[in-house]
Every structure is written in C-alpha cells, then in structure tokens.
Amino acid sequence: MIITLTGNLLAERTFEFASWQPGRTQRAMAESFQVGGKGINVSRMLTRLGARTVAACFAGGATGDECLQWLRARGLPHHAFRTATPTRTGTVVRVTAPGAASAHGGGAGAHAGDASVRGGGVGVRGDAADVRVGGTSAHAGGAGTHAGVASAHASGTGAHAGGAGDAQPSQPPQSETTFLGVDAAPDAAALAECAAWLDAQPASHALAICGSFPGLLTPAAEPLRDAIVRRMAHGNVHADSHGPALAWLVTHPIELVKINRQEFDGLCAPFAAVAETEWQHGNAEASAISRALPPSPASPMFASPMFANPMSVNPPSPASPMSANPAPANPAPASPAPANPMPPNLTPASPMPARLAAACRRWPVRRWVITDGPGPVWFVARDEAPPASLQPPAIREVSATGSGDVFFAVTLHNFINRHFVLAEAVASAIPCASSNASTFGIAEINTH
C-alpha cells in the first residue's frame, strides 16, 4: 500500500477555447472540473497501474466538498481531513485546435516512442538503457534487470526511431495556461487528525509526501511532523515536494526524493525570505527551522574532501542520521553547518554528478531523482551506485501538467511493489511521463 499525502488540494476548472488571448471577454467551447494536487495525481496513476493506494488530503469549504464528490464519483481511494480553510481553486485555459485529439476520456493517451505498461510493470521496448554515468555513456540493463520490464533505450539525440507518436505536424499548435489560487494551509485540528491517522496505519505502508505543504513548518503542524518522522524509522517515506516543506524533509532520512531541476536548484538558495515572512507572522519556531536550512552557494553548503573525485559517493557513517532508528523527539532538528567550505565553483551551473554527490554528503536522503523536462533524468542511490542519467525520448509536448506526478507514481510502484533497483525504476517511469506530456489530461495514458 502506498499512502499519498496532499497538503494543498486543488479544485480546478478547465475552460477550452478555439483561441484565446488576454484582455478580452471570451466564451468557452467546453468546461470541465477535476481535482488536482500532486498526491491525487500520483494515486490516480498508481490505481491505473493496479497498485494499492489511498490518497490522504485536506478538504475545506464548498470547494473541498466538490473535490470529495469528484473523488468518490471516480472511485479513487481517499481519506480526507476536514479543515476550516476552504480548498484552493485553480483555472486552466486550454486552446484546443479543431480536430485535435483530447486526452480526456477513458484510456486516452498517445504513446511516447514505444512506451507501454504491461502486466503491472512499465517499460519501453528497446535494447538497453543508455545510462550516462558522470557524463560518459554506459549501457545498463542486461544482467540484473527484472523479467517483464524492458529498459529505456535512448539514441544520441534522445529521440526514438519513428518519432514520438504525437500529433501530426499539420495540426495547429495547442496550449494551456494554468492559474493557481492562494495556497490553503490546513487548520490545527485537521493536522492533528492527519497525524493520528498516519500513526494508526501499518508500518509496512509507504508514505509519499506530495507537492507543496503550506503550514507544515508551523507549530500547529508539530504533531504531523512528529508522525512523519516516526514513519521514517521504518524506511518507507518518500517525497516529491518543494519549498520549505522540501527543505525540512531532506534533513531527514527520506528513502527517495524526486524533484525537478528547478526545485533541486532551490535547495541551494537561501531561505531568508521564508524566515522573514514567518517572523512577520510571529512564527518563531518555523523561522528557526528556516534558518537551519542550507545556505546559498555563495555561502557554501557542501563540505567534503570527496570533491577531489566528485563521483565518489561515500556511504553514511554510523553516526549519521541514516543509522538512527528511534525517531527524534523534535521533528525538525537543526542540521549542523559543514565545517569545511565547498569548492567555490560548485553552483547550480556545476555538473550534476558533482552536485548529486554533494547532496548525498550533505543530507541523509538515501536516493535522489532529478527530472528536467525534456532534459536528462539524473539519479543516485547513495549506497548503491554513483550518479547517472537517462535521456527521455523526444516528443511533441502538448501539456506537461502532471507528467512529473506520473513519473513519481511509476517509479514508486516499481521501486516499492516490484523491488526494482533505482535505475530500473527510473527507466520504467520515463516513457510514461513522456506519454503523459504528449496529451492533455493526467494519468490517462494507455496501460495495456
């Protein structure tokens, strides 16, 4: 069972137009409602894969009621914690060319390259995965791969022979613009209820913390942070988050963190603005947590002589947080600053292998996966292999919305339920994310 936890549910309406431009009153051709939020999308894809999941979320007000009705109508397993804060809203403005394929409808979705989902496992038909290790290309996949999963094969350009199976070039371009409302932090009662519910779930159930989580660093969320840390002792907490929530999570022994390149770069940025905002709200505890977060590259955050060989990933020492079984009493301990300065040239522009190796040294996260849209997917398992990358297939992107969530769901399913090693799980997820980006809609790709 994989529990997804969405801290910022979204009640989203989509308006479709033949054409659209700002500054005018325009009438939509079609309107639809859907529930968003990373955890919801992840659970939708897990359900599509046949995996057991429950989507935990916070719902409030009339917008929250509409979200729960939508979830019930679609039979998505979920557990909602009622909050006085109304669920945030969002609007998608979509331009759909006449005659163009829409992703909405049962099982819609174009194949990216030869992406497919077969018998609960996901893979791309090909020879072997073009895994790039430290900037050099090395094939992986043959020995040691699981039966029933084909590895991703990337050519030198990253494009599959025969194209990506997307819309024909003769069709007019399509686009969509998303407007998100103000974040809605759950109230104290809902946070406490979520904490108690998590504590009551079997320790064998994995927890995936998904998306932004407004209010997670506040005193009201201390019971929930405690509950999350307690589950970390069982080695089955995963995250695809960003902002202050991500910065707090990576200071703990998370089993797998999947974020995009921009979010990874953000971990290197100072969180002074966050601390200042929370000071203004009188939130001394959250401010203290923010001040404990890693500083910017200008004030180095990584320290280790290992950078003489940046591909060297040292396993954690016995004294590291990874080896601590009991949960700490304080769910948000301050991480001590490194004693030695990081080489001054290690910045967001530095080679990703060096930066991932540094992340393994700086934080107790066991596995990192960094996506970058059409760029390479970098990953590292600190106790298994050095940083490596896989190149997604070339596609004609229609909508990237939710593609990272599809990627996360497939990675988790194959890593947790099918016991793939990280490289195999990543290779299996890439074609599904690419397929999702080839269409409108989320988690509606062909699974047969």
C-alpha positions as CSV (number, residue, x, y, z in Angstrom):
1,M,0.0,0.0,0.0
2,I,1.2,3.5,-0.9
3,I,-0.3,6.4,1.0
4,T,0.0,9.7,-0.8
5,L,-0.4,12.8,1.3
6,T,-1.5,16.0,-0.5
7,G,-1.1,19.1,1.7
8,N,-2.5,21.5,-0.8
9,L,-5.6,20.1,-2.6
10,L,-6.8,21.9,-5.8
11,A,-10.3,22.4,-7.1
12,E,-9.6,23.1,-10.7
13,R,-11.8,24.1,-13.7
14,T,-10.7,23.9,-17.3
15,F,-12.2,26.1,-20.0
16,E,-11.5,25.1,-23.6
17,F,-11.3,27.7,-26.4
18,A,-10.6,27.6,-30.1
19,S,-8.4,30.6,-29.5
20,W,-7.7,32.8,-26.5
21,Q,-5.9,36.0,-25.6
22,P,-5.8,38.1,-22.5
23,G,-7.7,41.4,-22.2
24,R,-10.9,40.2,-23.9
25,T,-14.2,38.6,-22.8
26,Q,-14.4,35.1,-24.5
27,R,-16.8,32.2,-24.3
28,A,-15.5,28.7,-23.8
29,M,-16.4,25.8,-26.0
30,A,-16.3,23.4,-23.1
31,E,-15.9,23.3,-19.3
32,S,-14.8,20.5,-17.0
33,F,-13.9,20.1,-13.4
34,Q,-11.1,18.0,-11.9
35,V,-9.3,17.6,-8.6
36,G,-5.6,18.4,-8.6
37,G,-2.7,18.2,-6.2
38,K,0.4,16.0,-6.7
39,G,-0.7,13.3,-4.3
40,I,-4.1,12.9,-6.1
41,N,-2.3,12.6,-9.4
42,V,0.1,10.1,-8.0
43,S,-2.7,8.0,-6.6
44,R,-4.6,8.2,-9.9
45,M,-1.6,6.7,-11.7
46,L,-1.0,4.1,-9.1
47,T,-4.6,3.0,-9.4
48,R,-4.2,2.8,-13.1
49,L,-1.2,0.6,-12.6
50,G,-3.2,-1.7,-10.3
51,A,-1.3,-0.7,-7.2
52,R,-3.0,-0.4,-3.8
53,T,-3.1,3.3,-2.8
54,V,-5.1,5.7,-0.7
55,A,-4.9,9.5,-1.3
56,A,-4.9,11.4,2.0
57,C,-5.8,15.0,1.7
58,F,-7.2,18.1,3.4
59,A,-10.6,19.4,2.2
60,G,-12.5,22.5,3.3
61,G,-15.4,24.6,2.3
62,A,-17.7,24.2,-0.7
63,T,-14.6,23.7,-3.0
64,G,-13.5,20.9,-0.7
65,D,-16.9,19.3,-0.9
66,E,-16.8,19.4,-4.7
67,C,-13.4,17.8,-4.7
68,L,-14.5,14.9,-2.5
69,Q,-17.6,14.4,-4.6
70,W,-15.3,14.1,-7.7
71,L,-13.0,11.6,-5.9
72,R,-16.0,9.5,-4.8
73,A,-17.5,9.5,-8.3
74,R,-14.3,8.2,-9.8
75,G,-13.8,5.5,-7.1
76,L,-10.3,6.8,-6.1
77,P,-9.5,5.5,-2.6
78,H,-9.0,8.5,-0.4
79,H,-9.1,9.7,3.2
80,A,-10.0,13.4,3.8
81,F,-9.3,15.5,6.8
82,R,-11.8,18.3,7.1
83,T,-10.4,21.8,7.6
84,A,-12.0,25.2,8.1
85,T,-9.8,26.6,5.4
86,P,-11.5,26.4,2.0
87,T,-9.7,24.3,-0.6
88,R,-7.8,26.4,-3.0
89,T,-9.0,26.8,-6.6
90,G,-7.4,26.9,-10.0
91,T,-8.3,27.6,-13.6
92,V,-6.9,26.1,-16.7
93,V,-7.4,27.9,-20.0
94,R,-6.9,25.5,-22.8
95,V,-6.6,26.2,-26.5
96,T,-7.7,23.1,-28.4
97,A,-7.3,23.1,-32.2
98,P,-10.4,21.8,-34.1
99,G,-10.0,18.1,-34.8
100,A,-7.1,17.7,-32.4
101,A,-7.1,14.7,-30.1
102,S,-8.1,15.4,-26.5
103,A,-6.7,13.3,-23.6
104,H,-10.0,13.3,-21.7
105,G,-11.9,10.0,-21.9
106,G,-11.2,6.5,-20.8
107,G,-7.7,5.5,-21.6
108,A,-6.8,8.3,-23.9
109,G,-3.1,9.0,-24.4
110,A,-0.5,8.8,-27.2
111,H,2.5,6.6,-26.8
112,A,5.8,8.3,-26.4
113,G,8.2,6.4,-28.6
114,D,7.2,2.8,-27.7
115,A,6.0,3.5,-24.2
116,S,3.7,0.9,-22.7
117,V,2.6,-0.6,-19.5
118,R,2.5,-4.4,-19.4
119,G,1.1,-6.6,-16.7
120,G,1.5,-4.1,-13.9
121,G,5.1,-3.2,-15.0
122,V,6.2,-0.4,-17.2
123,G,8.8,-0.3,-19.8
124,V,9.9,0.8,-23.2
125,R,10.7,-1.6,-26.0
126,G,14.4,-1.3,-26.7
127,D,17.8,-2.9,-26.4
128,A,19.1,-1.4,-23.2
129,A,19.1,1.8,-21.2
130,D,21.5,4.5,-22.2
131,V,22.7,5.3,-18.7
132,R,25.1,8.2,-18.5
133,V,27.5,7.9,-15.6
134,G,29.5,11.0,-14.9
135,G,28.9,12.4,-18.4
136,T,30.0,9.3,-20.2
137,S,27.6,6.8,-21.8
138,A,27.4,3.3,-20.4
139,H,24.7,0.8,-21.3
140,A,22.9,-0.8,-18.4
141,G,20.0,-3.2,-18.2
142,G,21.1,-6.6,-19.5
143,A,22.1,-8.6,-16.4
144,G,20.2,-8.0,-13.2
145,T,17.1,-6.4,-14.8
146,H,13.7,-7.8,-13.8
147,A,11.9,-10.0,-16.2
148,G,8.9,-8.3,-17.6
149,V,10.4,-4.9,-17.8
150,A,12.2,-3.6,-20.9
151,S,14.8,-0.9,-20.3
152,A,14.6,2.6,-21.9
153,H,16.7,3.0,-25.0
154,A,17.8,6.5,-25.9
155,S,19.6,7.3,-29.1
156,G,22.2,10.0,-29.3
157,T,19.5,12.7,-29.8
158,G,17.2,11.2,-27.3
159,A,14.5,10.6,-30.0
160,H,13.1,7.2,-30.6
161,A,13.1,5.9,-34.2
162,G,9.8,6.6,-35.8
163,G,9.1,9.7,-33.7
164,A,7.1,10.0,-30.5
165,G,3.7,9.1,-31.7
166,D,2.3,12.5,-31.0
167,A,0.0,14.8,-33.1
168,Q,0.7,15.2,-36.8
169,P,2.7,18.3,-37.8
170,S,-0.1,19.6,-39.9
171,Q,-2.3,20.2,-36.8
172,P,-2.3,23.7,-35.4
173,P,-0.5,24.2,-32.1
174,Q,-2.3,23.6,-28.8
175,S,-1.6,25.2,-25.5
176,E,-2.9,25.6,-22.0
177,T,-2.3,28.2,-19.2
178,T,-2.9,27.4,-15.5
179,F,-3.8,29.9,-12.9
180,L,-3.5,28.7,-9.3
181,G,-5.3,30.3,-6.4
182,V,-3.9,31.2,-3.0
183,D,-2.4,28.3,-1.0
184,A,-4.6,27.0,1.7
185,A,-2.9,25.7,4.9
186,P,-4.9,23.1,6.9
187,D,-6.0,24.2,10.4
188,A,-4.6,22.7,13.6
189,A,-7.5,20.2,14.1
190,A,-7.1,18.8,10.6
191,L,-3.3,18.5,11.0
192,A,-3.7,16.7,14.4
193,E,-6.3,14.3,12.9
194,C,-3.9,13.5,10.0
195,A,-1.1,12.8,12.4
196,A,-3.3,10.4,14.4
197,W,-4.5,8.7,11.3
198,L,-0.9,8.2,10.0
199,D,0.1,6.7,13.3
200,A,-2.7,4.2,13.0
201,Q,-1.6,3.0,9.6
202,P,0.5,-0.2,9.4
203,A,4.2,0.5,9.4
204,S,4.6,-1.5,6.2
205,H,2.6,1.1,4.3
206,A,4.7,3.5,2.3
207,L,4.1,7.2,2.7
208,A,4.6,9.6,-0.3
209,I,4.5,13.3,0.7
210,C,3.5,15.2,-2.4
211,G,3.5,18.8,-3.5
212,S,3.6,22.0,-1.6
213,F,2.5,21.8,2.0
214,P,1.6,25.2,3.4
215,G,1.8,25.3,7.1
216,L,4.0,22.2,7.6
217,L,6.6,24.2,9.5
218,T,4.2,25.9,11.8
219,P,3.7,25.0,15.5
220,A,0.2,23.7,14.7
221,A,1.8,21.1,12.4
222,E,4.2,19.7,15.0
223,P,2.0,16.5,15.7
224,L,2.1,15.8,11.9
225,R,5.8,16.4,11.6
226,D,6.3,14.0,14.6
227,A,4.1,11.4,12.9
228,I,6.1,11.7,9.6
229,V,9.4,11.3,11.4
230,R,8.1,8.2,13.3
231,R,7.3,6.6,9.9
232,M,10.8,7.4,8.7
233,A,12.2,5.0,11.2
234,H,10.7,2.2,9.1
235,G,12.5,3.4,5.9
236,N,9.4,3.9,3.8
237,V,8.8,7.7,3.5
238,H,9.2,9.2,0.0
239,A,8.8,12.8,-1.2
240,D,8.1,14.9,-4.3
241,S,7.7,18.3,-2.7
242,H,9.2,21.8,-2.9
243,G,9.7,25.0,-1.0
244,P,10.0,25.0,2.9
245,A,8.4,21.5,3.2
246,L,11.1,20.0,0.9
247,A,13.9,21.8,2.7
248,W,12.6,20.3,6.0
249,L,12.1,16.8,4.6
250,V,15.6,16.5,3.1
251,T,17.2,17.0,6.6
252,H,15.7,13.6,7.5
253,P,16.4,10.0,6.2
254,I,13.9,10.1,3.3
255,E,14.0,6.9,1.3
256,L,13.6,8.6,-2.1
257,V,13.3,12.2,-3.1
258,K,12.1,13.0,-6.6
259,I,12.1,16.7,-7.6
260,N,12.7,18.7,-10.7
261,R,15.9,20.6,-11.6
262,Q,14.4,23.9,-10.5
263,E,13.4,22.5,-7.1
264,F,16.9,21.0,-6.7
265,D,18.5,24.3,-7.5
266,G,16.2,25.9,-5.0
267,L,17.7,23.8,-2.2
268,C,20.9,25.7,-2.9
269,A,19.2,29.0,-2.5
270,P,18.9,30.9,0.8
271,F,15.6,30.7,2.6
272,A,15.9,34.1,4.2
273,A,12.6,35.2,2.5
274,V,10.8,32.3,4.1
275,A,12.2,33.1,7.5
276,E,11.4,36.8,7.2
277,T,7.8,36.0,6.2
278,E,7.3,33.7,9.2
279,W,8.9,36.2,11.6
280,Q,6.3,38.7,10.4
281,H,3.6,36.2,11.4
282,G,5.2,35.7,14.8
283,N,6.2,32.1,14.0
284,A,9.5,31.8,15.8
285,E,9.7,28.0,15.6
286,A,9.2,27.9,11.8
287,S,11.7,30.8,11.5
288,A,14.3,28.8,13.5
289,I,13.7,25.8,11.1
290,S,14.2,28.1,8.1
291,R,17.4,29.5,9.5
292,A,18.7,25.9,9.9
293,L,18.2,25.2,6.2
294,P,21.1,25.0,3.9
295,P,22.6,28.4,2.8
296,S,23.2,29.6,-0.7
297,P,26.1,28.5,-2.9
298,A,27.6,31.9,-2.2
299,S,27.8,30.8,1.4
300,P,28.8,27.2,0.7
301,M,26.6,24.4,2.0
302,F,28.6,21.3,1.0
303,A,31.8,20.4,2.6
304,S,34.0,17.3,1.9
305,P,37.4,16.5,0.5
306,M,35.5,14.0,-1.6
307,F,35.2,16.7,-4.3
308,A,38.7,15.8,-5.4
309,N,36.8,13.0,-7.0
310,P,33.2,14.3,-7.4
311,M,31.9,10.9,-8.5
312,S,32.8,9.3,-5.2
313,V,29.7,8.8,-3.1
314,N,30.6,7.8,0.4
315,P,28.1,5.7,2.4
316,P,26.8,7.4,5.6
317,S,28.9,7.0,8.7
318,P,27.5,5.1,11.7
319,A,26.9,8.4,13.4
320,S,24.9,9.8,10.5
321,P,21.1,10.4,10.8
322,M,20.6,7.5,8.4
323,S,21.6,5.0,11.1
324,A,19.4,6.3,13.8
325,N,16.4,4.0,14.3
326,P,14.4,5.8,17.0
327,A,12.6,9.0,15.9
328,P,13.9,12.2,17.4
329,A,11.8,13.9,19.9
330,N,11.9,17.2,17.9
331,P,10.7,16.5,14.4
332,A,12.7,19.4,12.9
333,P,16.2,19.3,14.3
334,A,18.7,21.9,13.0
335,S,21.3,20.4,10.8
336,P,24.8,21.4,11.8
337,A,26.6,23.5,9.2
338,P,29.5,21.9,7.4
339,A,32.9,22.7,8.9
340,N,34.8,22.9,5.6
341,P,33.8,25.2,2.7
342,M,32.5,23.8,-0.5
343,P,34.7,24.5,-3.6
344,P,33.6,28.0,-4.8
345,N,32.8,26.7,-8.3
346,L,30.1,24.2,-7.1
347,T,26.9,26.1,-8.0
348,P,23.6,25.3,-9.8
349,A,25.6,25.6,-13.0
350,S,28.1,22.9,-11.9
351,P,27.9,19.4,-13.4
352,M,25.0,17.4,-11.9
353,P,27.1,14.4,-10.9
354,A,29.2,16.6,-8.6
355,R,26.1,18.3,-7.2
356,L,24.3,15.0,-6.5
357,A,27.4,13.6,-4.8
358,A,27.4,16.7,-2.7
359,A,23.7,16.3,-1.9
360,C,24.4,12.7,-0.7
361,R,27.1,14.1,1.5
362,R,25.1,17.0,2.9
363,W,21.7,15.3,3.5
364,P,20.6,11.9,4.8
365,V,18.3,11.3,1.8
366,R,19.0,7.8,0.5
367,R,18.0,8.2,-3.1
368,W,17.7,11.3,-5.3
369,V,15.9,11.6,-8.7
370,I,16.1,14.9,-10.5
371,T,13.9,15.5,-13.6
372,D,14.4,18.3,-16.1
373,G,11.6,18.3,-18.6
374,P,13.0,17.1,-21.9
375,G,16.5,17.0,-20.4
376,P,18.3,14.1,-18.8
377,V,16.8,12.5,-15.6
378,W,19.6,12.3,-13.1
379,F,19.5,9.8,-10.2
380,V,21.7,8.4,-7.5
381,A,21.4,5.8,-4.7
382,R,24.0,6.8,-2.1
383,D,24.7,3.2,-1.1
384,E,24.4,1.6,-4.5
385,A,26.0,3.5,-7.4
386,P,27.4,6.9,-8.4
387,P,25.2,9.5,-10.1
388,A,23.9,8.5,-13.5
389,S,21.3,9.8,-16.1
390,L,18.8,8.7,-18.7
391,Q,17.6,10.8,-21.6
392,P,13.8,10.9,-22.2
393,P,12.5,10.3,-25.7
394,A,11.9,13.3,-28.0
395,I,8.2,14.1,-28.1
396,R,5.9,16.9,-29.2
397,E,4.8,18.2,-25.8
398,V,1.1,19.1,-25.5
399,S,0.8,19.5,-21.7
400,A,3.5,18.8,-19.2
401,T,1.0,19.1,-16.3
402,G,1.0,16.1,-14.1
403,S,3.8,14.3,-16.0
404,G,6.2,14.6,-13.0
405,D,3.4,13.0,-10.9
406,V,3.0,10.1,-13.4
407,F,6.8,9.7,-13.3
408,F,6.8,9.6,-9.5
409,A,3.9,7.1,-9.3
410,V,5.6,4.7,-11.8
411,T,8.9,5.0,-10.0
412,L,7.3,4.3,-6.6
413,H,5.3,1.4,-7.9
414,N,8.3,-0.4,-9.4
415,F,10.7,0.5,-6.6
416,I,8.3,-0.4,-3.7
417,N,6.0,-3.0,-5.1
418,R,8.2,-4.7,-7.7
419,H,11.5,-4.3,-5.9
420,F,13.4,-2.7,-8.8
421,V,16.7,-1.1,-8.2
422,L,16.6,2.7,-8.7
423,A,18.0,2.7,-12.3
424,E,15.3,0.2,-13.4
425,A,12.5,2.1,-11.7
426,V,13.6,5.4,-13.3
427,A,13.9,3.8,-16.7
428,S,10.4,2.4,-16.4
429,A,8.9,5.8,-15.5
430,I,10.4,7.9,-18.2
431,P,8.3,6.7,-21.1
432,C,5.1,7.0,-19.1
433,A,5.9,10.6,-18.2
434,S,6.7,11.4,-21.8
435,S,3.5,9.8,-22.9
436,N,1.5,11.9,-20.4
437,A,3.1,15.1,-21.7
438,S,2.0,14.1,-25.2
439,T,-1.6,14.6,-24.3
440,F,-4.0,16.8,-22.3
441,G,-5.1,15.1,-19.2
442,I,-3.3,13.5,-16.3
443,A,-2.6,9.8,-15.6
444,E,-4.8,8.8,-18.6
445,I,-2.1,7.1,-20.7
446,N,-2.6,3.7,-22.2
447,T,-1.8,1.0,-19.7
448,H,-2.3,-2.1,-22.0
